[in-house]
Amino acid sequence: MKKLLSVLLCLLIVCSVFAGGKKETVKDAGELVVYGSCEEEYLSAVCAQFEKQTGIKTTYQRLSTGEVLTKIEEENGKPSADVWFGGTTDPYNEAAGKGLLLPYEAKNASHLVGKQFKDVDNNWYGIYRGILGFFWNKEELARLGLQPPKDWDDLAKPEYKGLVSFSNPNTAGTGKLIVNTMVQMKGEAAAMEYFKAVDKNICQYTKSGSGPSKLVPTGEIVIGVGFLHDVVYQIVDNGYDNLGMCAPASGTSYEIGATAIFKGCKNLDNAKKFIEFALSPDCVNLAQDNGSYQFLVIDNAKPVEAAVNAGLDKIETIVYDFDDAKVNGPKYYAEFFEVIANDDRVKTK
């Protein structure tokens, strides 16, 4: 009897070990962790829809693109998330250059409307396009007796002292895009002189790219630089009719909002499923239903009526040099912080 009990106990232990191992495998296969750099309302809806369609438990953390880049660099090949969703492409290119993204040949990439909306090595894929521009609080400018800016050089006018804001290139991809845009439009040395001049008028370098669009309607900031679809959100969804906006007269650039898989992620099969989902109408059509009015870049998506109604489709952009931003961007950002007064206006929290 003792011998029989001993055998049964051994069998129970073995079964328990195998059961435990199987349970852990199911757990890993049934989860996905997302770092999201778009607006949280859209990010939340995307993750909820992916979980609903696939049954895969999906969690997310909202971080600016610069924060994601810093975080995955620190994690050194052992990322705590599986995929990256949304946010401007320049930080994605930096991550790809450092070997932090995993190339994946997505089937749904066949629906992208142009070759510029994907990385040549399949490190990332575009999901939307946003246009850089100016916006302002009409009531505050009227109170101050000032005209709104029409072009980039206007931002350096002495009458705008303490009124202007854009995002911190260390934390926000939008800030990186602004730096790269000025370098490409003006030349490197002239761009740095420009930022030195504009710095005298800056009241705040915000942590996130959308930060100025949230502060201008309330008058905390008078003039902002950022993506015009964020202004459309404030007008359409939040009812702020005190906002004006325009594209700079001499030209402007655009972001490609992207998605990618982190190299070394724990849930690779689910990450691939997410990329296919992100390049489908089931995902991107959620944007305009959740306050994100960027132009979509897949051919089977719905037109973004709010952006068209605001005239954003009429704005022409420069041919943005993504390769130069990828190779030389970090040098430009370092130079930017050398020429500005790096003080408490530079928000990192």
VMD Tcl script that draws the C-alpha trace (Angstrom):
set ca {
  {0.00 0.00 0.00}
  {2.82 2.42 0.90}
  {4.52 1.58 -2.40}
  {1.28 2.26 -4.30}
  {0.77 5.59 -2.52}
  {4.34 6.58 -3.32}
  {3.82 5.84 -7.03}
  {0.54 7.79 -7.06}
  {2.22 10.76 -5.37}
  {4.99 10.77 -7.98}
  {2.41 10.68 -10.77}
  {0.55 13.61 -9.22}
  {3.75 15.65 -9.03}
  {4.64 14.89 -12.66}
  {1.13 15.79 -13.84}
  {1.25 18.98 -11.81}
  {4.53 20.02 -13.43}
  {3.23 19.36 -16.95}
  {-0.05 21.09 -16.20}
  {1.81 24.08 -14.81}
  {4.02 24.23 -17.89}
  {1.04 24.02 -20.20}
  {-0.79 26.74 -18.32}
  {2.20 29.09 -18.61}
  {2.39 28.45 -22.38}
  {-1.30 29.25 -22.80}
  {-0.83 32.41 -20.75}
  {2.03 33.64 -22.95}
  {0.19 32.78 -26.17}
  {-2.93 34.59 -24.98}
  {-1.44 37.98 -24.16}
  {-0.22 41.10 -25.94}
  {1.35 44.23 -24.44}
  {1.25 47.48 -26.44}
  {3.22 50.69 -26.03}
  {1.00 53.31 -27.64}
  {2.07 56.80 -28.75}
  {-1.17 58.00 -30.31}
  {-3.91 59.64 -28.22}
  {-5.18 57.38 -25.44}
  {-8.81 57.34 -26.56}
  {-7.82 55.84 -29.91}
  {-5.23 53.54 -28.36}
  {-7.75 52.15 -25.87}
  {-10.32 51.50 -28.61}
  {-7.72 49.73 -30.79}
  {-6.60 47.41 -27.99}
  {-10.19 46.65 -26.97}
  {-11.16 45.80 -30.56}
  {-8.11 43.58 -31.09}
  {-8.90 41.68 -27.90}
  {-12.55 41.33 -28.93}
  {-11.68 40.00 -32.41}
  {-8.92 37.62 -31.37}
  {-9.64 36.69 -27.77}
  {-6.06 37.71 -26.94}
  {-5.77 39.59 -23.66}
  {-4.37 43.01 -24.60}
  {-2.96 45.64 -22.27}
  {-1.34 48.95 -23.10}
  {0.70 51.82 -21.75}
  {0.48 55.27 -23.29}
  {3.93 56.88 -23.75}
  {5.30 59.56 -26.07}
  {7.54 58.19 -28.81}
  {10.70 59.53 -27.23}
  {9.76 57.84 -23.97}
  {9.21 54.52 -25.75}
  {12.58 54.81 -27.46}
  {14.31 55.47 -24.13}
  {12.45 52.65 -22.42}
  {13.27 49.96 -24.99}
  {16.90 51.10 -25.12}
  {17.09 50.59 -21.36}
  {15.41 47.19 -21.64}
  {18.24 46.14 -23.97}
  {16.63 43.42 -26.08}
  {14.19 42.25 -23.41}
  {11.23 44.56 -23.97}
  {8.33 44.54 -21.55}
  {5.96 45.23 -24.47}
  {5.42 43.34 -27.72}
  {4.38 46.04 -30.17}
  {4.49 49.81 -30.67}
  {1.42 51.59 -32.03}
  {1.15 55.19 -33.22}
  {3.43 58.18 -32.97}
  {5.78 59.78 -35.47}
  {8.23 57.72 -37.49}
  {11.53 59.42 -36.63}
  {11.85 57.60 -33.26}
  {10.87 54.33 -34.98}
  {13.74 54.86 -37.40}
  {16.12 55.49 -34.52}
  {14.93 52.28 -32.87}
  {15.33 50.35 -36.12}
  {18.85 51.71 -36.55}
  {19.73 50.38 -33.09}
  {18.33 46.93 -33.86}
  {15.41 47.27 -31.45}
  {12.62 46.48 -33.93}
  {11.87 43.14 -35.55}
  {11.37 43.09 -39.34}
  {8.09 41.47 -40.36}
  {6.63 41.11 -43.85}
  {2.99 42.01 -43.30}
  {0.41 40.73 -45.77}
  {-1.90 43.70 -45.25}
  {0.90 46.09 -46.24}
  {-0.35 45.52 -49.80}
  {-3.09 48.05 -48.94}
  {-0.69 50.92 -48.19}
  {-1.26 53.80 -50.61}
  {2.46 54.51 -51.20}
  {5.88 53.00 -50.70}
  {6.87 55.85 -48.36}
  {4.44 54.48 -45.78}
  {6.63 51.53 -44.82}
  {10.21 50.96 -43.82}
  {12.29 49.50 -46.67}
  {13.35 46.65 -44.38}
  {9.85 46.09 -42.95}
  {10.80 47.37 -39.50}
  {7.65 49.50 -39.31}
  {4.45 50.21 -41.24}
  {2.48 53.44 -41.56}
  {-1.09 53.67 -40.31}
  {-1.81 57.40 -40.67}
  {-0.42 60.75 -41.87}
  {-0.56 64.01 -39.91}
  {0.33 67.54 -41.08}
  {2.45 69.95 -39.05}
  {1.14 73.49 -38.61}
  {0.36 76.49 -36.38}
  {-2.67 77.12 -34.19}
  {-3.64 79.92 -31.85}
  {-6.20 81.19 -29.35}
  {-8.13 83.83 -31.28}
  {-9.47 85.50 -28.14}
  {-6.02 85.90 -26.58}
  {-4.44 87.25 -29.77}
  {-7.30 89.77 -30.10}
  {-6.86 90.81 -26.47}
  {-3.15 91.36 -27.09}
  {-3.77 93.15 -30.40}
  {-1.63 90.66 -32.34}
  {-1.97 88.94 -35.70}
  {-1.52 85.14 -35.94}
  {1.69 83.69 -37.42}
  {1.67 82.89 -41.12}
  {5.13 81.39 -41.58}
  {7.99 79.82 -39.61}
  {10.00 83.02 -39.23}
  {7.01 84.77 -37.65}
  {7.48 82.66 -34.52}
  {10.67 84.63 -33.76}
  {8.90 88.03 -33.76}
  {9.56 89.93 -30.51}
  {5.83 90.57 -29.97}
  {5.34 86.82 -29.44}
  {7.65 86.70 -26.42}
  {6.38 84.08 -23.96}
  {3.46 83.06 -26.18}
  {4.78 80.12 -28.27}
  {5.01 76.41 -27.52}
  {6.00 73.16 -29.19}
  {7.07 69.78 -27.87}
  {10.36 68.60 -26.39}
  {12.40 66.58 -28.93}
  {13.71 64.38 -26.13}
  {10.25 63.08 -25.25}
  {8.07 63.67 -28.32}
  {8.41 62.57 -31.92}
  {6.61 65.78 -32.90}
  {9.49 67.78 -31.46}
  {11.97 65.68 -33.41}
  {9.93 66.27 -36.58}
  {9.98 70.04 -36.04}
  {13.78 70.02 -35.64}
  {14.28 67.85 -38.74}
  {11.83 69.93 -40.76}
  {13.67 73.18 -40.07}
  {17.03 71.57 -40.89}
  {15.65 70.30 -44.19}
  {14.00 73.62 -45.07}
  {16.69 76.03 -43.86}
  {19.94 74.04 -43.64}
  {21.56 72.83 -40.43}
  {23.38 76.00 -39.29}
  {20.49 78.33 -40.19}
  {18.00 76.04 -38.44}
  {19.96 76.20 -35.19}
  {20.13 79.99 -35.40}
  {16.38 79.95 -35.96}
  {15.72 77.82 -32.88}
  {17.97 80.09 -30.83}
  {15.83 83.06 -31.88}
  {12.48 81.32 -31.36}
  {13.57 80.06 -27.93}
  {13.22 83.64 -26.63}
  {9.49 83.39 -27.31}
  {8.87 79.88 -25.96}
  {6.77 79.60 -22.82}
  {6.95 75.80 -22.67}
  {8.42 72.81 -24.49}
  {5.74 70.25 -23.73}
  {6.33 66.58 -22.95}
  {3.93 65.30 -25.64}
  {3.36 66.41 -29.20}
  {-0.34 67.05 -28.58}
  {0.40 69.06 -25.43}
  {0.15 72.53 -27.04}
  {-3.18 71.68 -28.69}
  {-4.61 70.97 -25.23}
  {-3.27 74.18 -23.68}
  {-4.00 76.71 -26.43}
  {-7.83 76.43 -26.20}
  {-7.76 77.38 -22.51}
  {-5.35 80.28 -23.03}
  {-2.51 78.71 -21.02}
  {-0.55 78.90 -24.27}
  {-1.41 81.41 -27.00}
  {0.38 79.98 -30.08}
  {1.19 76.31 -30.63}
  {3.09 74.27 -33.19}
  {1.98 70.69 -33.75}
  {-0.33 68.50 -35.76}
  {-3.41 70.13 -37.20}
  {-5.58 67.05 -36.69}
  {-5.15 67.61 -32.94}
  {-6.69 71.06 -33.41}
  {-9.58 69.54 -35.39}
  {-10.22 67.29 -32.38}
  {-10.38 70.28 -30.03}
  {-12.85 72.04 -32.33}
  {-15.04 69.08 -33.33}
  {-15.06 67.01 -30.15}
  {-14.51 69.61 -27.43}
  {-16.33 72.55 -29.01}
  {-13.47 75.06 -28.84}
  {-14.46 77.59 -31.50}
  {-11.79 80.02 -30.27}
  {-9.07 78.26 -32.26}
  {-7.47 79.33 -35.51}
  {-4.99 77.27 -37.50}
  {-2.94 77.28 -40.69}
  {-0.07 75.58 -42.48}
  {3.13 77.68 -42.73}
  {3.17 79.66 -45.98}
  {6.65 78.56 -47.09}
  {5.89 74.87 -46.57}
  {5.52 72.25 -43.91}
  {6.14 68.57 -43.33}
  {4.18 65.61 -42.12}
  {4.40 62.65 -39.80}
  {3.79 59.05 -40.63}
  {2.22 57.41 -37.61}
  {3.61 53.89 -37.44}
  {3.38 50.48 -35.84}
  {6.12 47.89 -35.24}
  {7.17 44.75 -33.36}
  {9.84 44.97 -30.66}
  {12.76 42.61 -31.17}
  {12.84 40.05 -28.35}
  {9.14 40.39 -27.52}
  {7.52 37.61 -25.47}
  {4.40 37.14 -27.61}
  {5.66 37.12 -31.18}
  {2.78 35.28 -32.85}
  {0.28 37.67 -31.29}
  {2.46 40.63 -32.22}
  {2.31 39.58 -35.88}
  {-1.47 39.26 -35.65}
  {-1.60 42.78 -34.22}
  {0.41 44.24 -37.11}
  {-2.01 42.67 -39.61}
  {-4.91 44.07 -37.58}
  {-3.28 47.53 -37.42}
  {-3.13 47.59 -41.23}
  {-6.83 46.79 -41.59}
  {-9.97 48.95 -41.67}
  {-11.11 47.25 -38.46}
  {-8.31 49.12 -36.72}
  {-7.68 52.39 -38.56}
  {-11.36 53.28 -38.98}
  {-11.55 53.48 -35.19}
  {-9.39 56.62 -35.29}
  {-12.02 59.13 -36.39}
  {-14.60 57.51 -34.09}
  {-12.26 58.22 -31.18}
  {-11.08 61.77 -31.74}
  {-8.09 61.10 -34.04}
  {-8.47 62.82 -37.41}
  {-5.21 61.99 -39.19}
  {-5.40 60.98 -42.85}
  {-5.37 57.18 -43.21}
  {-2.84 55.51 -45.50}
  {-4.48 52.22 -46.47}
  {-6.64 52.03 -49.55}
  {-9.63 50.29 -47.95}
  {-10.11 52.74 -45.06}
  {-12.94 55.28 -44.69}
  {-12.27 58.92 -45.69}
  {-11.69 61.16 -42.66}
  {-14.52 63.67 -43.12}
  {-13.55 66.01 -40.26}
  {-10.05 66.49 -41.71}
  {-11.44 67.12 -45.20}
  {-14.04 69.55 -43.85}
  {-11.23 71.46 -42.12}
  {-9.36 71.73 -45.44}
  {-6.38 69.67 -44.36}
  {-6.47 67.72 -47.63}
  {-5.59 70.93 -49.52}
  {-2.26 71.41 -47.72}
  {0.86 70.54 -49.69}
  {3.92 69.29 -47.85}
  {7.64 69.16 -48.52}
  {9.30 65.93 -49.59}
  {10.46 64.98 -46.11}
  {13.83 63.21 -46.03}
  {13.26 60.31 -43.65}
  {16.73 58.91 -44.33}
  {18.46 62.10 -43.23}
  {16.30 62.23 -40.11}
  {17.17 58.60 -39.38}
  {20.93 59.03 -39.81}
  {21.50 62.58 -38.55}
  {18.47 63.28 -36.36}
  {20.20 62.52 -33.02}
  {22.98 65.01 -33.91}
  {20.41 67.69 -34.76}
  {18.52 67.14 -31.48}
  {21.76 67.46 -29.50}
  {22.55 70.72 -31.32}
  {19.03 71.97 -30.62}
  {19.53 71.56 -26.87}
  {22.90 73.29 -27.13}
  {21.39 76.44 -28.65}
  {18.26 76.82 -26.52}
  {18.20 77.81 -22.86}
  {17.68 74.31 -21.41}
  {15.69 75.44 -18.37}
  {12.44 74.65 -16.57}
  {10.40 75.37 -19.72}
  {11.62 72.01 -21.06}
  {8.97 69.62 -19.76}
  {9.92 65.99 -19.18}
  {7.12 64.99 -16.79}
}
mol new
graphics top color blue
foreach p $ca { graphics top sphere $p radius 0.5 }
foreach p [lrange $ca 0 end-1] q [lrange $ca 1 end] { graphics top cylinder $p $q radius 0.2 }
display resetview
